[in-house]
Amino acid sequence: MLDNEKSGNMNNAKSMSIIVTKGSLDWAYPPFILATTAAAMDVNVTMFFTFYGLPLLNKNLDLKISTLGNPAMKMPMMGMHMAMPNLAPMIPGVDRLTTTMMKNLIKKKGVASIEELREAAVESDVRMIACQMTMDLFEFSPDDMIEGIEIGGAATYMEGALKSDINLYI
């Protein structure tokens, strides 16, 4: 609890809400990095995982990336940055290759994994809400998800978002 909450003065308490809608490896980093950084700065953080972002709460992650529709993706290779052609994802195995390249780069550069960032979010008391409608739609069970999350709908998210200082859609 923040000092402002203890004294009853909520005017200076900071809060942030993040709607997480994407579950690929490259799109998983921004919400978890922002959430854990904000939590380290004593900001109350709520993350709402919906649609393709929901699988980021699965116990077992198998995150991938795709070069399709991502012209900004340039991988450091042979001393320069090489862009992946938009046709590349049509070739079988290219997404797995680019995913492996990205995971190797993450490891080489010492960047935390999504599993590590997710655990840091749990340890930092980031409130993580799994969208009930999305769970029903894609037939996920609470047993599929990590411990320590809530299950709720849009109204659950909105209760906090309406009071948040920062609202992000990622």
C-alpha positions as CSV (number, residue, x, y, z in Angstrom):
1,M,0.0,0.0,0.0
2,L,1.3,3.4,-0.9
3,D,1.8,6.0,1.8
4,N,-0.9,8.1,0.2
5,E,-3.4,5.3,0.6
6,K,-2.5,4.8,4.3
7,S,-3.2,8.5,5.0
8,G,-6.4,8.5,3.0
9,N,-5.0,11.0,0.5
10,M,-5.5,9.3,-2.9
11,N,-4.7,12.5,-4.9
12,N,-1.0,11.6,-5.3
13,A,-1.3,7.9,-5.8
14,K,-0.3,6.8,-9.3
15,S,-1.9,4.0,-11.3
16,M,-1.6,2.6,-14.7
17,S,-3.8,0.1,-16.7
18,I,-2.6,-1.8,-19.7
19,I,-4.9,-3.7,-22.2
20,V,-2.8,-6.6,-23.6
21,T,-4.1,-7.7,-26.9
22,K,-1.2,-9.4,-28.6
23,G,0.7,-12.6,-27.7
24,S,3.6,-12.9,-30.0
25,L,7.2,-12.8,-28.6
26,D,7.9,-9.3,-29.9
27,W,4.5,-7.9,-28.7
28,A,4.8,-9.5,-25.2
29,Y,7.8,-7.4,-24.2
30,P,6.3,-3.9,-24.2
31,P,3.4,-4.5,-21.7
32,F,5.5,-6.6,-19.3
33,I,8.5,-4.1,-19.4
34,L,6.2,-1.1,-18.8
35,A,4.3,-2.9,-16.1
36,T,7.3,-4.1,-14.1
37,T,9.1,-0.7,-14.5
38,A,6.0,1.2,-13.3
39,A,5.5,-1.2,-10.4
40,A,9.2,-0.7,-9.4
41,M,8.3,3.1,-9.3
42,D,5.5,2.4,-6.9
43,V,2.8,2.7,-9.5
44,N,-0.3,0.5,-9.1
45,V,-0.5,-1.5,-12.3
46,T,-3.4,-3.5,-13.8
47,M,-2.9,-5.6,-16.9
48,F,-6.0,-6.8,-18.7
49,F,-5.2,-9.8,-21.1
50,T,-7.8,-10.2,-23.9
51,F,-8.0,-12.0,-27.2
52,Y,-4.5,-12.9,-28.5
53,G,-2.8,-11.4,-25.4
54,L,-4.6,-13.9,-23.1
55,P,-2.2,-16.8,-23.9
56,L,0.6,-14.8,-22.2
57,L,-1.0,-16.0,-19.0
58,N,-0.7,-19.7,-20.0
59,K,1.5,-21.8,-17.7
60,N,3.5,-23.0,-20.7
61,L,4.5,-20.4,-23.2
62,D,5.7,-21.1,-26.7
63,L,6.0,-17.6,-28.1
64,K,6.8,-16.9,-31.7
65,I,7.3,-14.0,-34.0
66,S,6.3,-13.4,-37.6
67,T,7.8,-11.1,-40.1
68,L,4.5,-10.9,-41.9
69,G,3.3,-7.3,-42.0
70,N,6.3,-6.2,-40.0
71,P,8.6,-4.2,-42.4
72,A,10.4,-2.5,-39.5
73,M,11.8,-5.9,-38.4
74,K,15.5,-5.8,-39.1
75,M,17.8,-8.5,-37.6
76,P,21.5,-7.8,-37.0
77,M,23.3,-10.2,-39.4
78,M,26.7,-10.1,-40.9
79,G,27.5,-6.8,-39.4
80,M,24.4,-5.0,-40.6
81,H,20.7,-4.9,-40.2
82,M,18.8,-7.0,-42.7
83,A,15.1,-6.7,-43.3
84,M,13.0,-9.7,-43.8
85,P,11.1,-9.6,-47.1
86,N,7.3,-9.6,-46.8
87,L,7.2,-12.8,-48.8
88,A,9.5,-14.7,-46.4
89,P,6.7,-15.9,-44.0
90,M,5.1,-17.8,-46.8
91,I,8.1,-20.1,-46.9
92,P,7.6,-23.0,-44.5
93,G,9.8,-22.7,-41.4
94,V,10.6,-19.0,-41.7
95,D,8.6,-18.0,-38.6
96,R,10.4,-20.7,-36.6
97,L,13.7,-19.5,-37.9
98,T,13.1,-15.8,-37.1
99,T,11.7,-16.8,-33.7
100,T,14.9,-18.8,-33.0
101,M,17.0,-15.9,-34.2
102,M,15.2,-13.5,-31.9
103,K,15.4,-15.8,-28.9
104,N,19.1,-16.2,-29.5
105,L,19.6,-12.5,-29.7
106,I,17.6,-11.9,-26.5
107,K,19.8,-14.5,-24.7
108,K,23.0,-13.1,-26.2
109,K,22.1,-9.5,-25.1
110,G,21.1,-10.6,-21.6
111,V,17.5,-9.5,-22.0
112,A,15.0,-11.0,-19.6
113,S,12.7,-13.7,-21.0
114,I,8.9,-13.2,-21.0
115,E,8.7,-15.8,-18.3
116,E,11.1,-13.9,-16.1
117,L,9.3,-10.6,-16.7
118,R,5.9,-12.2,-16.0
119,E,7.3,-13.6,-12.7
120,A,8.7,-10.2,-11.9
121,A,5.2,-8.8,-12.5
122,V,3.6,-11.3,-10.1
123,E,6.3,-10.6,-7.5
124,S,5.7,-6.9,-7.9
125,D,1.9,-7.3,-7.2
126,V,0.9,-6.3,-10.7
127,R,-2.8,-7.0,-11.0
128,M,-3.3,-9.3,-13.9
129,I,-6.8,-10.0,-15.2
130,A,-7.6,-12.7,-17.7
131,C,-10.6,-11.8,-19.8
132,Q,-13.5,-14.2,-19.0
133,M,-15.1,-13.7,-22.4
134,T,-11.9,-14.5,-24.2
135,M,-11.3,-17.5,-22.0
136,D,-14.8,-18.8,-22.9
137,L,-14.4,-18.0,-26.6
138,F,-11.1,-19.8,-26.9
139,E,-12.0,-22.5,-24.4
140,F,-9.3,-21.8,-21.9
141,S,-9.6,-23.1,-18.3
142,P,-8.4,-21.4,-15.2
143,D,-6.1,-24.5,-14.8
144,D,-4.3,-23.4,-18.0
145,M,-3.3,-20.1,-16.4
146,I,-0.5,-19.2,-14.0
147,E,-1.2,-18.7,-10.3
148,G,-2.1,-15.3,-8.9
149,I,-4.3,-13.9,-11.7
150,E,-7.9,-12.8,-11.6
151,I,-10.5,-13.7,-14.1
152,G,-12.9,-10.9,-15.0
153,G,-14.7,-9.0,-17.7
154,A,-14.5,-5.6,-19.3
155,A,-16.3,-4.1,-16.3
156,T,-13.7,-5.5,-13.9
157,Y,-11.0,-3.8,-16.0
158,M,-13.0,-0.6,-16.4
159,E,-13.4,-0.1,-12.6
160,G,-9.7,0.5,-12.4
161,A,-9.1,2.1,-15.8
162,L,-11.5,4.9,-15.1
163,K,-9.4,5.9,-12.1
164,S,-6.0,5.3,-13.7
165,D,-3.5,8.1,-14.4
166,I,-2.2,6.2,-17.4
167,N,-4.1,3.9,-19.7
168,L,-2.3,2.0,-22.5
169,Y,-3.5,-0.3,-25.3
170,I,-0.9,-2.7,-26.5
